[in-house]
Amino acid sequence: MNMVSWGAVMGAWIDSVDKDKSKVTVVTKRRLSMNVATTLTEATFHKRFAQAVDIVKAGKTLPVAAP
């Protein structure tokens, strides 16, 4: 939530394609339909998801707040 948006809700589906690849499908919706914008977009999710994968691959714990 911020001054422009009441936030968003999101669903994510992760499917294994093969041993080394996964397919990630993301759907985001504004919490209130009258909001003009949302801070959580598909692109934002994929960016944060990739960051999380890199952190986990490095053997670290995911932080509480996004880096």
N, CA, C and O of each residue as an XYZ file, in Angstrom:
268
protein
N       0.830     -1.188      0.000
C       0.000      0.000      0.000
C       0.871      1.247      0.000
O       1.936      1.278      0.618
N       0.411      2.262     -0.693
C       1.087      3.546     -0.693
C       0.065      4.630     -1.015
O      -1.139      4.372     -0.993
N       0.529      5.828     -1.311
C      -0.388      6.936     -1.567
C      -1.193      6.753     -2.863
O      -2.234      7.389     -3.032
N      -0.734      5.908     -3.761
C      -1.389      5.717     -5.053
C      -2.260      4.464     -5.067
O      -3.242      4.408     -5.808
N      -1.923      3.474     -4.271
C      -2.574      2.172     -4.368
C      -2.844      1.570     -2.988
O      -2.080      1.775     -2.044
N      -3.937      0.830     -2.894
C      -4.243      0.067     -1.679
C      -3.585     -1.303     -1.721
O      -3.905     -2.176     -0.913
N      -2.676     -1.491     -2.651
C      -1.957     -2.759     -2.721
C      -2.542     -3.685     -3.775
O      -3.424     -3.309     -4.546
N      -2.027     -4.898     -3.783
C      -2.429     -5.869     -4.794
C      -2.457     -7.261     -4.177
O      -1.885     -7.504     -3.114
N      -3.125     -8.153     -4.860
C      -3.099     -9.572     -4.511
C      -2.464    -10.299     -5.689
O      -2.497     -9.813     -6.820
N      -1.891    -11.459     -5.419
C      -1.139    -12.148     -6.446
C      -1.271    -13.654     -6.286
O      -1.401    -14.165     -5.174
N      -1.235    -14.343     -7.393
C      -1.143    -15.797     -7.403
C       0.042    -16.186     -8.259
O       0.287    -15.559     -9.290
N       0.782    -17.202     -7.858
C       1.935    -17.659     -8.633
C       1.889    -19.181     -8.743
O       1.628    -19.884     -7.767
N       2.147    -19.671     -9.950
C       2.195    -21.104    -10.203
C       3.570    -21.430    -10.767
O       4.030    -20.785    -11.709
N       4.219    -22.424    -10.194
C       5.552    -22.819    -10.639
C       5.479    -24.266    -11.112
O       5.169    -25.170    -10.337
N       5.770    -24.470    -12.395
C       5.713    -25.801    -12.988
C       7.099    -26.199    -13.469
O       7.815    -25.393    -14.065
N       7.469    -27.431    -13.210
C       8.749    -27.950    -13.691
C       8.633    -28.248    -15.183
O       7.718    -28.948    -15.617
N       9.567    -27.709    -15.958
C       9.608    -27.973    -17.397
C      10.520    -29.162    -17.663
O      10.161    -30.092    -18.384
N      11.696    -29.111    -17.070
C      12.639    -30.224    -17.111
C      13.571    -30.085    -15.914
O      13.310    -29.296    -15.006
N      14.659    -30.853    -15.913
C      15.567    -30.874    -14.759
C      16.119    -29.492    -14.404
O      16.328    -29.194    -13.228
N      16.356    -28.654    -15.402
C      17.009    -27.368    -15.177
C      16.114    -26.143    -15.383
O      16.577    -25.015    -15.214
N      14.862    -26.341    -15.739
C      13.998    -25.202    -16.052
C      12.638    -25.323    -15.393
O      12.113    -26.420    -15.202
N      12.078    -24.168    -15.048
C      10.725    -24.088    -14.504
C       9.968    -23.011    -15.255
O      10.564    -22.070    -15.779
N       8.661    -23.152    -15.305
C       7.790    -22.141    -15.890
C       7.057    -21.476    -14.732
O       6.449    -22.157    -13.906
N       7.111    -20.152    -14.671
C       6.453    -19.403    -13.604
C       5.351    -18.561    -14.223
O       5.605    -17.757    -15.120
N       4.119    -18.747    -13.743
C       2.981    -17.957    -14.191
C       2.512    -17.113    -13.018
O       2.326    -17.620    -11.912
N       2.322    -15.821    -13.268
C       1.938    -14.891    -12.211
C       0.723    -14.092    -12.662
O       0.658    -13.617    -13.795
N      -0.239    -13.953    -11.752
C      -1.393    -13.100    -11.995
C      -1.474    -12.122    -10.839
O      -1.483    -12.530     -9.678
N      -1.534    -10.822    -11.150
C      -1.688     -9.807    -10.115
C      -2.959     -9.007    -10.376
O      -3.333     -8.775    -11.525
N      -3.605     -8.596     -9.317
C      -4.818     -7.780     -9.414
C      -4.745     -6.670     -8.378
O      -4.226     -6.868     -7.279
N      -5.259     -5.519     -8.730
C      -5.370     -4.436     -7.750
C      -6.337     -4.858     -6.657
O      -7.358     -5.490     -6.929
N      -6.016     -4.508     -5.427
C      -6.902     -4.847     -4.306
C      -8.256     -4.155     -4.458
O      -9.297     -4.756     -4.195
N      -8.240     -2.908     -4.879
C      -9.471     -2.168     -5.152
C      -9.512     -1.816     -6.633
O      -8.559     -1.242     -7.158
N     -10.595     -2.150     -7.306
C     -10.667     -1.922     -8.747
C     -10.589     -0.447     -9.116
O     -10.230     -0.119    -10.247
N     -10.918      0.457     -8.181
C     -10.858      1.884     -8.502
C      -9.439      2.454     -8.426
O      -9.221      3.600     -8.820
N      -8.476      1.684     -7.930
C      -7.084      2.149     -7.927
C      -6.591      2.306     -9.359
O      -6.867      1.469    -10.218
N      -5.867      3.376     -9.603
C      -5.337      3.649    -10.939
C      -4.152      2.750    -11.247
O      -3.965      2.343    -12.393
N      -3.349      2.435    -10.239
C      -2.115      1.679    -10.457
C      -1.936      0.648     -9.355
O      -2.612      0.678     -8.327
N      -1.011     -0.260     -9.601
C      -0.616     -1.226     -8.585
C       0.899     -1.260     -8.523
O       1.571     -1.097     -9.542
N       1.433     -1.470     -7.346
C       2.884     -1.521     -7.193
C       3.427     -2.910     -7.506
O       4.625     -3.061     -7.747
N       2.572     -3.920     -7.507
C       3.016     -5.285     -7.790
C       2.565     -5.667     -9.192
O       1.383     -5.922     -9.426
N       3.498     -5.703    -10.107
C       3.210     -6.119    -11.475
C       3.866     -7.471    -11.723
O       4.641     -7.954    -10.898
N       3.559     -8.065    -12.842
C       4.198     -9.334    -13.201
C       5.710     -9.143    -13.310
O       6.483     -9.986    -12.854
N       6.119     -8.040    -13.911
C       7.559     -7.773    -14.063
C       8.239     -7.617    -12.702
O       9.337     -8.131    -12.491
N       7.588     -6.910    -11.787
C       8.142     -6.728    -10.447
C       8.267     -8.073     -9.737
O       9.277     -8.352     -9.091
N       7.230     -8.905     -9.861
C       7.284    -10.225     -9.229
C       8.454    -11.033     -9.781
O       9.233    -11.599     -9.012
N       8.586    -11.092    -11.109
C       9.660    -11.895    -11.706
C      11.036    -11.382    -11.285
O      11.951    -12.178    -11.072
N      11.193    -10.075    -11.164
C      12.468     -9.512    -10.716
C      12.770     -9.972     -9.291
O      13.878    -10.430     -9.012
N      11.802     -9.854     -8.395
C      11.999    -10.257     -7.002
C      12.185    -11.772     -6.884
O      12.978    -12.245     -6.070
N      11.449    -12.527     -7.699
C      11.570    -13.982     -7.674
C      12.979    -14.393     -8.081
O      13.580    -15.257     -7.442
N      13.512    -13.785     -9.137
C      14.877    -14.083     -9.590
C      15.890    -13.735     -8.503
O      16.852    -14.474     -8.290
N      15.678    -12.608     -7.813
C      16.567    -12.244     -6.707
C      16.519    -13.309     -5.612
O      17.552    -13.695     -5.065
N      15.317    -13.777     -5.300
C      15.166    -14.798     -4.254
C      15.869    -16.100     -4.649
O      16.521    -16.728     -3.816
N      15.741    -16.500     -5.898
C      16.409    -17.719     -6.375
C      17.920    -17.583     -6.221
O      18.586    -18.511     -5.761
N      18.463    -16.428     -6.605
C      19.907    -16.207     -6.475
C      20.357    -16.280     -5.015
O      21.410    -16.843     -4.715
N      19.562    -15.713     -4.112
C      19.895    -15.738     -2.682
C      19.904    -17.172     -2.167
O      20.831    -17.578     -1.466
N      18.874    -17.939     -2.515
C      18.776    -19.337     -2.054
C      19.897    -20.187     -2.658
O      20.482    -21.017     -1.963
N      20.202    -19.990     -3.944
C      21.294    -20.734     -4.587
C      22.633    -20.448     -3.921
O      23.514    -21.307     -3.899
N      22.790    -19.238     -3.377
C      24.027    -18.864     -2.693
C      24.080    -19.432     -1.274
O      25.053    -19.213     -0.552
N      23.033    -20.163     -0.875
C      23.008    -20.783      0.442
C      22.614    -19.837      1.572
O      22.820    -20.141      2.746
N      22.050    -18.695      1.212
C      21.648    -17.715      2.227
C      20.158    -17.827      2.515
O      19.406    -18.437      1.755
N      19.752    -17.231      3.618
C      18.347    -17.174      4.013
C      17.695    -15.952      3.375
O      18.307    -14.886      3.292
N      16.474    -16.108      2.933
C      15.771    -14.970      2.351
C      15.535    -13.899      3.417
O      15.131    -14.219      4.535
N      15.783    -12.632      3.080
C      15.560    -11.565      4.047
C      14.068    -11.280      4.243
O      13.254    -11.610      3.381
N      13.717    -10.675      5.360
C      12.327    -10.311      5.635
C      11.879     -9.226      4.654
O      10.781     -9.297      4.102
N      12.723     -8.233      4.442
C      12.429     -7.144      3.512
C      13.181     -7.379      2.204
O      14.297     -7.900      2.203
N      12.562     -6.992      1.100
C      13.213     -7.157     -0.208
C      14.496     -6.353     -0.283
O      14.560     -5.230      0.216
N      15.526     -6.929     -0.909
C      16.807     -6.206     -1.013
C      16.719     -5.006     -1.953
O      17.707     -4.299     -2.146
